[in-house]
Amino acid sequence: MAPSSPPRRPRAVILNNEIMPYRIPLFQALGERSDLETVVVFSVFRSGERSWHIDPASLTFPHRVLPGISLHPPKSYLSEKRSIHLNPTLFVELVRLRPDVIVAYEFSVPSMTALLYSRITGCPYLVWSECTGISDRHLTRGQRWTRRIIIPRAQGFFGTSPMACRNLVSLGAPADRVAEAPQVHQVNWIVQQVAEAPVKKDPSKPVILFVGSLIERKGVGLLLESFARLSAEHSATRLRIVGDGPLRKKLEKQTAALGLRDRVDFRGFVEPADIPFEYALADLFVLPSLEDTFAVVVVEAMASGVPVICSPLAGVSAYLQDGKDSFVADPNDTALWTERIERLLNDRALQAQFAERGREIAMRFEAESVAEIFAVEILRTCRRKPA
């Protein structure tokens, strides 16, 4: 008797907008599972405003990048542009892949295409969203309309933070069908890279680090105001700004006007592979964001053992406890931020406490742990699917 072939694994097709370095570990971890087959379908390889380099050889998980066009109309708030991806071949690709489950990111034209396929074929549809009540205010009428169509017809939901999960429930998602699946990082990798970085710190010259795009919602202008208040008592402290963006020249002019030119270093864009060196240099990490659906840079800082001051307007802040593992402070209150920065700079014991607890928190975001959440919900959905 010929040996029987192994049973076919359930196939999940995951729709994502573009290839982002911090999501690659999740897709790799899902691709390595023996109980589930995943194919990630991207609308575009990389949006035009992104600076990072993606090595195609690093994409070791099954994936497709679809042909199409991208539009970039301006947002009505925070001087940014939104991305609208149009992929005419997506429906045909879904027919060819024959998924058992679709996981669609946010509420977009590709999401609606996937929902149409789901309704025609009976394939279960799962929503993957990082929208919070704060970021929701920037959705267009089209996105809100799309969301009203999708949410009642989805069989399950993934939220990237407690804020995102609460937002989904407030929009009508059944609470028992919403799974918290936070953003991921290669936490163990960054711990190792920071430990091996060839860096010698000078305790007499502390370094405050910011990492992110130089756009309005990151709050760097407010950070510069807070940093300027430190001048009298902490003249040796430096602020290191890693990232680039349309506001760089404006922020450099503000730096000069505040008399900080010799104390603020604009490092420009740094590739993700080289970012551990920046954390190894830092004594303190700051995220003064006015809005962030998550902010994976906070996870990077915590994994690196760098004490954190974080805005409560970032999704990742839901995992933090002010005064116990970090400081969580409103970036609009520059006096408060100055006080928090100064307190950390002056208190080595508190720095050590934040660093130790931050490392523990960071392990929650290791890719394999989050991939397990996705796999459990996908397989559960497959079992609920009518025969």
C-alpha positions in Angstrom: 0.0 0.0 0.0 1.4 3.4 -1.0 2.0 5.7 2.0 -0.7 8.3 2.4 0.3 11.9 1.9 0.2 14.2 4.9 -3.0 16.2 5.4 -3.0 19.7 3.8 -2.2 22.4 6.3 -4.7 25.3 6.6 -3.6 28.1 4.3 -3.8 31.7 5.5 -3.3 34.6 3.1 -2.2 37.8 4.9 -2.7 41.1 3.1 -0.2 43.8 4.0 0.4 47.2 2.5 4.2 47.2 2.1 7.2 45.4 3.3 8.2 46.9 6.7 11.4 45.7 8.4 9.7 45.3 11.8 7.0 43.0 10.4 9.4 40.6 8.6 10.2 38.6 11.9 6.5 37.9 12.4 6.0 36.7 8.8 9.2 34.5 9.1 8.0 33.0 12.4 4.6 32.2 10.8 6.3 30.8 7.7 8.3 28.3 9.8 5.2 26.7 11.5 4.4 23.1 10.8 0.7 23.4 11.5 -0.1 26.3 9.3 0.7 27.6 5.8 0.9 31.3 5.3 1.4 33.5 2.2 1.9 37.2 2.7 0.5 39.4 -0.2 2.0 42.9 -0.4 0.4 45.8 -2.2 3.7 47.4 -2.9 7.4 46.5 -2.2 8.1 49.9 -0.5 6.2 53.2 -0.4 8.1 56.1 -1.9 8.5 58.0 1.3 10.3 55.2 3.1 14.1 55.3 3.3 14.9 51.8 4.5 16.5 49.2 2.3 14.9 45.8 2.0 17.1 42.9 0.8 14.8 40.6 -1.2 17.0 37.7 0.0 15.8 38.4 3.6 12.2 37.6 2.6 12.5 33.9 3.3 8.7 33.4 4.0 6.2 32.7 1.2 5.0 36.0 -0.3 3.8 37.9 -3.3 4.3 41.6 -4.3 1.4 42.5 -6.6 1.5 44.9 -9.5 -0.5 48.0 -9.1 -0.4 51.8 -8.5 -0.1 53.9 -5.3 -1.6 57.3 -4.7 -0.4 59.7 -2.0 -2.9 62.4 -1.3 -2.2 64.7 1.7 -3.7 64.1 5.1 -5.8 66.9 6.5 -3.8 66.9 9.7 -0.1 66.7 10.7 1.3 67.6 7.3 1.6 64.0 6.1 0.5 62.0 3.1 -1.6 58.9 3.1 -1.0 55.9 0.8 -3.8 54.4 -1.3 -2.8 51.1 -3.0 -4.7 49.7 -6.0 -4.0 46.1 -7.1 -6.2 45.0 -10.0 -4.9 41.4 -9.9 -5.6 40.8 -6.1 -8.9 39.0 -6.6 -7.3 36.7 -9.2 -4.4 36.0 -6.9 -6.8 35.0 -4.1 -8.6 32.7 -6.5 -5.3 31.1 -7.4 -4.1 30.8 -3.7 -7.5 29.4 -2.5 -7.0 30.5 1.2 -8.8 28.9 4.1 -8.6 32.2 6.0 -7.8 35.8 4.9 -6.1 38.2 7.3 -6.5 41.7 5.9 -4.6 44.7 7.3 -6.8 47.8 8.1 -9.6 49.1 5.9 -8.6 49.8 2.3 -9.2 49.0 -1.3 -7.3 45.6 -1.0 -9.3 44.9 2.1 -12.6 45.4 0.3 -11.4 43.2 -2.5 -10.6 40.5 0.0 -14.0 40.9 1.6 -15.7 40.4 -1.8 -13.7 37.2 -2.3 -14.7 36.1 1.3 -18.4 36.8 0.6 -18.4 34.9 -2.7 -16.4 31.9 -1.5 -17.3 31.7 2.2 -13.6 32.0 3.2 -13.4 33.4 6.7 -12.1 37.0 7.0 -10.0 38.4 9.9 -9.3 42.1 10.4 -5.8 43.2 11.5 -5.8 46.7 12.8 -3.5 49.1 14.6 -6.0 52.0 14.6 -6.7 53.6 18.0 -9.2 56.2 19.1 -6.5 58.8 18.6 -5.5 57.9 15.1 -9.1 57.3 14.0 -9.7 61.0 13.7 -7.7 61.0 10.5 -9.6 58.4 8.6 -11.2 59.5 5.4 -14.9 59.1 4.6 -13.9 56.3 2.3 -12.0 54.5 5.1 -14.9 54.9 7.5 -17.3 53.6 5.0 -15.1 50.6 4.3 -14.8 49.9 8.0 -18.6 50.0 8.5 -18.8 47.4 5.7 -16.0 45.1 6.9 -16.4 44.9 10.7 -19.9 43.3 10.8 -18.8 40.7 8.2 -15.5 39.7 9.7 -15.1 36.5 11.7 -12.3 37.7 14.0 -10.0 40.6 14.8 -6.4 41.3 15.7 -5.5 44.5 17.5 -1.8 45.6 17.8 -2.2 47.1 21.2 -4.8 47.3 24.0 -5.8 50.7 22.5 -6.4 49.1 19.1 -8.4 46.3 20.7 -10.6 48.7 22.6 -11.2 50.7 19.4 -12.3 47.6 17.5 -14.8 46.7 20.2 -16.1 50.3 20.2 -16.7 49.9 16.5 -18.8 46.8 16.9 -16.4 43.9 17.0 -17.4 41.2 19.5 -15.0 41.4 22.4 -14.6 37.6 22.5 -13.4 37.6 18.9 -10.7 40.3 19.4 -7.1 39.0 20.0 -4.3 41.3 21.2 -1.4 40.7 18.8 1.2 43.5 19.4 3.8 44.7 17.0 6.9 42.5 17.0 10.6 42.7 17.0 13.6 40.4 17.1 14.1 41.1 20.8 16.8 38.5 21.4 18.7 39.7 18.3 18.7 43.3 19.4 19.9 42.3 22.9 22.8 40.5 21.4 23.7 43.3 19.0 23.6 45.9 21.6 25.8 43.8 23.9 28.4 43.3 21.1 28.3 47.0 19.9 31.8 48.6 20.0 30.8 51.5 22.2 32.5 53.2 25.1 30.2 55.5 27.0 31.4 58.6 28.8 29.4 58.9 32.1 30.1 62.6 32.2 28.4 63.2 28.9 24.9 61.5 28.9 23.2 60.8 25.6 19.4 61.2 25.1 18.2 59.4 22.1 15.2 59.9 19.8 14.6 57.5 16.8 11.8 58.2 14.3 10.7 60.1 11.2 11.1 63.9 11.4 7.4 64.6 10.9 5.0 66.7 12.9 3.3 64.0 14.9 6.6 62.7 16.3 6.8 65.8 18.5 10.5 66.5 18.1 9.9 70.3 18.2 8.4 69.9 21.7 11.4 67.7 22.7 13.8 70.4 21.7 12.0 72.9 23.9 12.2 70.5 26.8 15.9 69.8 26.1 16.6 73.5 26.1 15.3 73.8 29.6 18.1 71.4 30.8 20.9 73.7 29.6 21.7 75.3 33.0 22.0 72.0 35.0 23.0 69.5 32.3 25.3 71.4 29.9 27.2 68.2 29.0 24.1 66.2 28.0 23.6 65.6 24.3 20.5 64.9 22.3 20.9 62.4 19.4 18.2 62.5 16.8 18.2 59.5 14.5 15.8 59.7 11.5 15.0 62.0 8.6 12.0 63.6 7.1 10.4 66.8 5.7 10.8 68.8 9.0 14.5 68.3 9.3 15.6 71.8 8.1 12.9 73.4 10.3 14.0 71.4 13.4 17.7 72.3 12.7 16.7 76.0 12.6 14.8 75.6 15.8 17.9 74.0 17.3 20.1 76.9 16.3 17.5 79.4 17.6 17.5 77.7 21.0 21.3 77.8 21.2 21.6 74.1 21.1 23.6 73.6 17.9 26.6 72.1 19.6 24.5 69.8 21.8 22.0 68.3 19.3 23.2 65.8 16.7 21.0 65.1 13.7 22.2 61.7 12.6 19.9 61.2 9.6 18.4 57.9 8.6 20.0 54.7 9.9 19.2 51.3 8.5 17.4 48.9 10.9 20.4 46.6 10.8 22.6 49.3 12.3 20.2 50.7 14.8 21.5 48.7 17.8 24.6 50.8 17.8 22.5 53.9 18.5 20.8 52.3 21.5 24.2 51.1 22.8 25.3 54.8 22.9 22.2 56.0 24.7 21.6 56.6 28.4 18.0 57.6 27.9 15.4 57.1 25.2 12.5 59.6 24.5 9.4 59.3 22.4 7.4 62.6 22.5 4.9 61.5 19.9 1.7 63.3 19.4 0.2 60.2 17.8 1.5 56.7 17.2 -0.6 53.6 16.6 2.2 51.6 18.3 5.9 52.8 18.2 8.1 49.8 18.0 11.2 51.9 18.7 10.1 51.9 22.4 10.4 48.1 22.3 13.9 48.4 20.8 15.0 50.8 23.5 13.6 48.6 26.3 15.2 45.5 24.8 18.5 47.4 24.7 18.3 48.2 28.4 17.8 51.9 27.8 15.3 53.7 30.2 12.4 55.2 28.4 10.2 58.3 28.6 7.2 57.7 26.4 4.1 59.7 25.3 0.7 58.3 26.4 -0.4 59.0 22.8 1.6 56.0 21.5 -0.1 52.6 21.5 2.9 51.0 23.2 2.3 53.1 26.3 -0.5 50.8 27.3 2.2 48.2 28.2 4.0 50.7 30.5 3.5 51.8 34.1 4.5 55.3 34.8 7.2 55.5 37.5 7.7 51.7 37.7 9.2 50.7 34.4 9.3 54.0 32.5 7.9 57.6 32.6 4.8 58.2 30.6 4.2 61.9 30.1 2.2 64.2 27.9 4.7 65.7 25.4 2.7 68.9 25.2 3.8 69.6 28.8 7.4 70.5 28.1 8.0 71.5 31.7 6.9 68.0 32.8 9.1 66.4 30.2 12.1 68.5 31.4 11.5 67.4 34.9 11.2 63.7 33.9 14.4 63.8 31.9 16.3 65.6 34.6 15.0 63.1 37.2 16.3 60.1 35.2 19.6 61.7 34.5 20.1 62.3 38.2 18.9 59.0 39.5 21.1 56.0 38.6 19.0 53.6 40.7 15.9 54.6 38.8 17.7 54.2 35.5 18.6 50.6 36.5 15.1 49.9 37.6 13.6 51.1 34.3 16.2 49.2 32.3 15.6 45.9 34.1 11.8 46.0 33.9 11.9 47.3 30.4 13.8 44.2 29.3 11.2 42.0 30.8 8.4 43.9 29.0 10.3 43.8 25.7 10.2 40.0 25.7 6.4 40.1 25.1 7.1 41.3 21.6 9.4 38.6 20.5 8.2 37.4 17.0 7.6 33.8 17.9 5.3 34.8 20.8 3.1 37.0 18.6 3.1 34.5 15.8 1.6 32.0 18.2 -1.3 34.4 18.8 -1.9 34.7 15.1 -1.7 31.0 14.5 -4.0 30.1 17.4 -6.7 32.5 16.1 -6.3 31.5 12.5 -6.5 27.8 13.3 -9.5 28.4 15.6 -11.3 30.2 12.8 -10.6 27.3 10.5 -12.2 24.9 12.9 -15.3 27.1 13.2 -15.7 27.3 9.4 -18.8 25.4 8.3 -18.1 22.2 6.3 
